[in-house]
Amino acid sequence: MNGIIRERIIGKGALKYSLTETNDNGIHRYGVTVTSTLFGETPETAAVDDISADMETAVRFFDMAVENLVLPCTLKDVAENYIADIFSVKS
């Protein structure tokens, strides 16, 4: 399957979050797209297409982004921090 597998719309459509899936030769990759019209009529969109090949990891990131109202302008930074935290060595 390729496309949107989960979507959340907030603020009468001013914020839209999409959890996406792509399949490249049998390898599933999950990503998140955020679209905002909070600051004008022209939509601002950002996407991180490869959060993880693990759907549970991607769903946790998606839910966290929705709960914290992550905006397109910060999506990539938040994703980088999320991935770094997952793979950091804990003492």
N, C-alpha and C positions, 0 to 999 in steps of 0.2 A: 504494500500500500504506500502511496505517496500522497502527501497532502496534510490537511489539518485533522488532528485526531482529538483535540480538545480545545475549547474556546471559552473565554470569560469576557463579558462586556460589562463595563463599569461606568457609572455616571452618564446614563442615557446615551451610551455609545462614544463618550469622549475618550475613553481608554479601552483598547481591545487587545487582549492577550491571546495568542495562538500557540499551541503545542503542535509542532509539525514532525512528520516522519518522512524520511527519504530512504529508498532502498537502492543501493548501488551494488549490483552483482551479489545479492544475498546478504549484504551487510546493511543492517538497519542503523540509521543515525537519527537522533532526535534533537530538535532545536526549538527555539522560542522566538516569536516575533511580537513586537509591541508597537501599536499604532496609537497616536494621540492627536486629538484636536482640541486639547485644553487651552492652547494659547493662540488660537486662530482657526480659520476654516480650512487652511491647507494642512493636510495630515503630515505628521512627522512619524517616520517609521524606522525601526532598527530591528535587525535580526541577528541571531547567533544560530547558525545552521547546524552546528555539531557540538551540542552540550555534552552528549554521551551516546554511546552505542547501547547503553543500558537504560531501558525505559523507566525503571523506578527512579534512577538518579535524575533523569530529565523531568519526570513528574514532580519530584521534590523541589527542583529548581523552579519549575513553572508555578507551583503553588506558593513558594516563597516570594516570587516576583509579583504575583497577584496580591498576596496578603500585604506586601510592603509598598504597593503602588509604584513599582519601578517604572521609570519613564524611559522613552527611547534614548534620550541623551546620556543615560547612565547604564543602559542594559549591558553593554560590552564590558565595562569596568566591573559591574556586579557579577557577571558571568565568570570573568577571570578570577576574581576573589573567591567565588564559590568553588571553582575547579581547583584552585590552589589549596584551599582549605581541605578539600576531600583528599588530596594526594600529599598533604604535608605530613611529615613525620611527627608523631605525637610522643612526647616523653613521659 
